[in-house]
Amino acid sequence: QPPVATTYKREDDAFRYELYCIPACVVLGILTTEEYAVTEILWTFSIWLESVALLPQLVILQTTREVENLTSDFVACLGLYRALYVVNWIYRYFSEDYVNYIGW
């Protein structure tokens, strides 16, 4: 059986990230930025986009119901990374006087 990457067909991909993820991240990037400079807005947009970047992969895995070992390991490691990121947010919230809601 060939790897999923070689059998990808755009027309079969039901998740329209360009419709759901990107506009929402642009709006959140504008609304939640600390300064209204172009670089700051783009940085905030990238933080929001990073948080939803795995959604298309998860949708493909859910619809195909076939997961390669390397793909499942990657998704698990990324989930662990996100969980540890939340632990870091909680730790920094209680240990520092400064709060950065976007960058943490």
Residue pairs with C-beta under 8 A, 6 or more apart in sequence:
3 68
4 60
4 64
4 66
4 68
4 71
13 56
13 60
14 59
14 63
15 55
15 56
15 59
15 60
17 55
17 56
21 49
21 52
21 53
21 55
21 56
22 49
24 48
24 52
25 45
25 48
25 49
25 52
26 45
28 44
28 45
28 48
29 41
29 42
29 44
29 45
29 46
29 47
29 48
30 41
30 44
30 45
32 44
32 48
32 101
32 102
33 40
33 41
33 43
33 44
33 102
34 40
34 44
34 100
34 102
44 102
47 102
47 103
54 75
54 78
57 71
57 75
58 75
61 67
61 71
61 75
85 104
88 104
89 104
92 104
93 99
93 104
